[in-house]
Amino acid sequence: MIRVGIQKLTPDDFYRILFLDEKIELDPLAVEKVEANYLFLKEFAKGKVIYGINTGLGPMAQYKINGNSELQLQYNLIRSHCSGCGTPLPEIYAKATMLARLNTFMQAKSGIHVEVIHLLKELINRNINPHIPEHGGVGASGDLVQLAHLALNLIGEGEIWYEGKLQDTAAVFEKEKLTPVTMHIREGLSLINGTSAMTGIGMINLVHAKNLLDWAVLASSMINEIVESYDDHFSDGLNRVKTHYGQNQVARMMRSILSDSQLIRRRAEHLYNGQSGEVEVFTHKVQEYYSLRCVPQVLGPILDTILYAEKVLINEVNSTNDNPIIDSDAKNVFHGGNFHGDYVALEMDKLKIAVTKLSMLAERQLNYLMNDKLNQKLPPFVNLGKLGYNLGMQGLQFTAVSTVAENQTLCFPMSIHSITNNNDNQDIVSMGTNAAMMTKRVIDHSYIVLSIHMIAILQAIEFLKTETKMSAYSRKKFQDLRKIVPAFADDTTKYKEIQQIANYILENKPKFPLTD
């Protein structure tokens, strides 16, 4: 049971709640603070003009709302902004959005009634998830459109994910004996005004990106075994003189994977022993191509990018990111722009560029295996059948190249693609949810590219008969993946096996035997 409230939520908490279905409970002290914050606002708001309580919204804030209409305004706000279109967010991303919103409210700075947090907790624990269309908000007053769809479900309207399909929210609530949220002061504005959609999606992106990086390190290590490369390009001696954390960590991961490999060469034994002095042309490359030799320098900055994005998203998910801020400790209400999503948008843009570079590295390593003129030890397209008659992995390479090209196009940063809207009230916006969703696509694509690369690695090992000489860790992963895609020489359809490998690496995080 994970307690939500006083302690910061971490990416590990998100993973356990979203992927392992661990239940949550509300910290009692935090609940008391939420209730006290609501009661403070209820009293403080009397006789004052406070945005979104007794004023219109956005550029219509100059219009005063009389007391008889204040609560209806909150319903109007939710319903009017339920204008999202396109594919619904997958349930796990919708659940992440709900968890992020709950944690914002648990900071006790939003002035909402405690019934909101109790209903969110119940929906999360029962795996009843909001129906949130993909397209909508611009990430300036937060994720207004996406969060409005969440709010619509909380007031018992629209459709909601239940038992794996969209069902009428009112009917689901009746069946589950859940009571919809009612408006008390500003629940409508609080529910839709914040960065929780982009942040929830971003937290899942981080989980998948870290896992993808680990598999990319493994694939890079295995291809170095295949070509019997020298060990110094991932050695401590070479990498420690360049003091980036990510580079040194990737090199360390490679050393741990390859520590007992019989295929990796020691340069001192082959080129530093004085026995090659009479050789005019070396049959083995003195240095490998960059896609094999520069793995720490390519994947290292990707790791650093992921880790920095993680810091930013941890801050965001544990913040109060709506407007105005109800500070019952300071006995004041502060108007401003904490809903603006540029922190998340910038990190998602950087993350999708980094993951695209990862997919480019995998594609270049794949190309190396495909091209017999480059590797000089494998048949064209790692073809285990009859050359000319069989085609090997020729068709699979097309998919990898096409998918990487799409990643490269998706790298245009959304965070600089601001378009003024809302009668010029929102004159600079973050596009944070768009950025997070595009990053999701790039990550999904990269799993496909890496799965094709892994199949090529399996075929290369099969052709070279080097399984028994590989490191114990590489050999174990080879055997695991071979159960999904057996060695093939005949030409058969491979689209299902590509997806099966992608699903496997998505769901099975490598656990490297770190030794140094």
FENJOSUL-V223134 format. One record per pair of residues at least 6 apart in sequence whose C-alpha atoms are under 6 Angstrom apart, sorted by the first residue. I is the first residue (numbers start at 1). GAP is how many residues later the second one is. D is the distance in whole Angstrom. If there is no record, write none. Layout:
((I	GAP	D) (I	GAP	D))
This chain:
((1	22	5) (1	23	5) (2	22	5) (3	21	6) (3	22	5) (3	23	6) (3	24	6) (4	22	5) (4	23	6) (5	22	5) (5	25	5) (5	101	5) (8	310	6) (16	6	6) (23	102	5) (33	75	6) (34	74	4) (35	79	6) (37	71	6) (37	74	5) (37	291	5) (38	73	4) (38	74	5) (38	75	6) (40	288	6) (41	70	6) (53	133	6) (54	10	6) (54	11	5) (54	16	6) (55	6	5) (55	8	6) (55	9	5) (55	10	5) (56	7	5) (59	366	6) (71	112	6) (74	114	4) (78	70	5) (78	110	6) (81	64	5) (81	67	6) (82	63	6) (82	66	5) (82	67	5) (84	49	5) (84	51	5) (84	52	5) (84	61	6) (85	48	5) (85	50	5) (86	47	6) (86	48	6) (86	49	6) (87	46	6) (87	47	6) (88	44	5) (88	45	4) (88	46	5) (89	43	6) (89	44	6) (89	45	6) (93	108	6) (94	36	6) (95	34	6) (96	104	5) (97	99	5) (97	100	5) (97	103	4) (100	96	5) (100	100	6) (100	217	6) (101	95	5) (104	215	6) (104	216	5) (109	216	6) (109	217	5) (109	218	6) (110	216	5) (111	215	6) (112	75	5) (128	33	6) (128	34	5) (129	32	5) (130	20	5) (130	30	5) (131	29	5) (132	14	6) (132	17	6) (136	9	5) (137	6	5) (137	7	5) (137	8	5) (138	293	5) (139	202	5) (139	291	5) (139	292	5) (139	293	5) (140	200	5) (140	289	5) (140	290	6) (141	52	6) (141	198	5) (141	199	6) (142	51	5) (142	52	4) (142	53	5) (142	197	5) (142	198	6) (143	51	6) (143	52	6) (144	48	5) (144	49	6) (147	45	5) (148	44	5) (151	40	6) (154	26	6) (154	27	6) (155	25	5) (155	26	5) (156	13	6) (156	14	5) (156	24	5) (157	12	6) (158	11	6) (159	7	6) (159	8	5) (159	9	5) (159	10	5) (160	6	5) (160	7	5) (160	9	5) (193	129	5) (194	127	5) (194	128	5) (194	145	5) (195	144	6) (195	146	6) (198	234	6) (198	235	4) (198	238	6) (202	234	6) (205	235	6) (211	298	6) (221	33	6) (225	38	5) (225	39	6) (228	35	5) (228	36	5) (229	35	5) (229	36	6) (230	34	6) (230	35	5) (230	36	6) (230	37	6) (231	34	6) (231	35	6) (233	60	6) (234	17	5) (239	9	6) (246	54	4) (246	55	6) (246	57	5) (246	58	5) (247	49	5) (247	50	6) (247	53	4) (250	46	5) (250	50	6) (251	45	5) (256	257	6) (256	258	5) (256	259	5) (258	213	6) (260	211	5) (261	209	5) (261	210	4) (262	207	5) (291	74	6) (302	52	5) (309	38	5) (321	17	5) (321	18	5) (322	16	6) (322	17	5) (324	10	5) (324	11	4) (325	8	6) (325	9	5) (326	7	5) (327	6	6) (341	89	5) (341	91	6) (342	88	5) (345	70	5) (345	87	4) (345	90	6) (346	69	6) (348	87	6) (348	88	5) (349	64	5) (352	87	5) (353	58	6) (356	51	6) (359	87	5) (366	87	5) (370	10	6) (370	11	4) (370	12	6) (371	9	6) (372	6	6) (372	7	6) (372	8	5) (381	11	5) (381	12	5) (381	13	6) (382	10	6) (383	9	4) (384	105	5) (385	104	4) (400	49	5) (407	35	5) (414	17	6) (414	21	5) (415	15	5) (415	16	6) (418	10	6) (418	11	5) (420	6	6) (420	7	4) (447	55	5) (448	54	6) (451	47	6) (451	50	5) (451	51	5))
